[in-house]
Amino acid sequence: MKSFKGIIVVSLLAFSVAMTGCNKGTDSAVLARVNRTKITAADFKKQLEDLQPQMQQAVASDPKARKEFLEDLIGIEVVLQEAKRQGLDKDPEFKKRQEMLKKEMERRIHDDARNELFNNLLKKELADKLSKVAPPSDQEARSYYNKNADKMRTPDGKKLSFKEVEPQLKRRMLAEKQRDLYLEYAKDLKAKAKITVDEKALDAAAKSLMQPSTPGGLELQQPPATKEEGAGK
């Protein structure tokens, strides 16, 4: 059990521990008090969920392991309280890092919300059309490959055969067909919107960007634009 306890401590310290306080129902039961802080059943369960399944089972079924787990939570809480007593939570560098983490979390939440709204609308407006998009046939995929065979290469320049790229090529062609539906839908919305573009600001922003690195692995280069595509730009 000693080694098991050590694993629990390491697992717990790998996470940022945040006590959640009282909740309604059975989760609000107070398992321990550390000065003025309560460790509730909800806190216990939350930390338990971070462990591997076999460890969770051991804590749930073994009274000794259960008590040791609670002792670990108490130990972490007294350390956190001592850190605050010494004023480490007021340290400028600590507060700066916390503010950066907060902004990053807010940005992720904002981005997740935007992505969900975007996908929900496309699902609502285009789901029926997207479901009717036929996957590319073998003949279509072969024709696409033949037109762009010289561009089907690995990053080190090795030419790839049709069989080597066929599955990925078909997925890409299907995605392009689906993307065309989205572009047409977005085009209609753009026509109804009032849009202004600052070309100078765009150029300045582009110059400030670092050159992105090229990801490794299979690289399918974009085929050259057709005359119709070129005329549309």
ChimeraX attribute file (.defattr): number of C-alpha atoms within 10 A of each C-alpha:
attribute: neighborCount
match mode: 1-to-1
recipient: residues
	/A:1	9
	/A:2	9
	/A:3	8
	/A:4	13
	/A:5	16
	/A:6	12
	/A:7	14
	/A:8	24
	/A:9	18
	/A:10	10
	/A:11	15
	/A:12	19
	/A:13	12
	/A:14	10
	/A:15	10
	/A:16	7
	/A:17	15
	/A:18	11
	/A:19	17
	/A:20	13
	/A:21	15
	/A:22	17
	/A:23	13
	/A:24	8
	/A:25	9
	/A:26	11
	/A:27	16
	/A:28	16
	/A:29	16
	/A:30	17
	/A:31	14
	/A:32	15
	/A:33	12
	/A:34	12
	/A:35	9
	/A:36	6
	/A:37	15
	/A:38	20
	/A:39	23
	/A:40	22
	/A:41	19
	/A:42	22
	/A:43	24
	/A:44	19
	/A:45	12
	/A:46	15
	/A:47	19
	/A:48	21
	/A:49	11
	/A:50	15
	/A:51	15
	/A:52	11
	/A:53	11
	/A:54	9
	/A:55	18
	/A:56	18
	/A:57	13
	/A:58	14
	/A:59	19
	/A:60	13
	/A:61	11
	/A:62	11
	/A:63	11
	/A:64	12
	/A:65	21
	/A:66	16
	/A:67	12
	/A:68	19
	/A:69	21
	/A:70	19
	/A:71	15
	/A:72	17
	/A:73	21
	/A:74	18
	/A:75	13
	/A:76	16
	/A:77	21
	/A:78	14
	/A:79	11
	/A:80	16
	/A:81	14
	/A:82	12
	/A:83	13
	/A:84	12
	/A:85	10
	/A:86	11
	/A:87	10
	/A:88	14
	/A:89	14
	/A:90	12
	/A:91	10
	/A:92	10
	/A:93	11
	/A:94	12
	/A:95	13
	/A:96	12
	/A:97	11
	/A:98	13
	/A:99	12
	/A:100	12
	/A:101	12
	/A:102	12
	/A:103	12
	/A:104	12
	/A:105	12
	/A:106	12
	/A:107	12
	/A:108	12
	/A:109	12
	/A:110	12
	/A:111	12
	/A:112	12
	/A:113	12
	/A:114	12
	/A:115	11
	/A:116	12
	/A:117	12
	/A:118	11
	/A:119	13
	/A:120	13
	/A:121	11
	/A:122	16
	/A:123	13
	/A:124	9
	/A:125	13
	/A:126	16
	/A:127	12
	/A:128	10
	/A:129	11
	/A:130	16
	/A:131	9
	/A:132	9
	/A:133	13
	/A:134	10
	/A:135	15
	/A:136	16
	/A:137	11
	/A:138	11
	/A:139	9
	/A:140	13
	/A:141	20
	/A:142	18
	/A:143	12
	/A:144	16
	/A:145	19
	/A:146	12
	/A:147	11
	/A:148	15
	/A:149	17
	/A:150	14
	/A:151	17
	/A:152	24
	/A:153	17
	/A:154	15
	/A:155	14
	/A:156	10
	/A:157	11
	/A:158	10
	/A:159	14
	/A:160	16
	/A:161	12
	/A:162	16
	/A:163	10
	/A:164	11
	/A:165	17
	/A:166	15
	/A:167	11
	/A:168	13
	/A:169	20
	/A:170	19
	/A:171	14
	/A:172	15
	/A:173	17
	/A:174	16
	/A:175	13
	/A:176	12
	/A:177	16
	/A:178	19
	/A:179	13
	/A:180	12
	/A:181	16
	/A:182	16
	/A:183	11
	/A:184	11
	/A:185	14
	/A:186	12
	/A:187	12
	/A:188	11
	/A:189	10
	/A:190	11
	/A:191	9
	/A:192	8
	/A:193	9
	/A:194	6
	/A:195	7
	/A:196	6
	/A:197	7
	/A:198	7
	/A:199	9
	/A:200	9
	/A:201	10
	/A:202	10
	/A:203	10
	/A:204	10
	/A:205	10
	/A:206	11
	/A:207	10
	/A:208	8
	/A:209	8
	/A:210	7
	/A:211	8
	/A:212	6
	/A:213	6
	/A:214	8
	/A:215	8
	/A:216	9
	/A:217	9
	/A:218	14
	/A:219	16
	/A:220	18
	/A:221	12
	/A:222	9
	/A:223	14
	/A:224	11
	/A:225	9
	/A:226	9
	/A:227	8
	/A:228	8
	/A:229	9
	/A:230	9
	/A:231	8
	/A:232	7
	/A:233	5
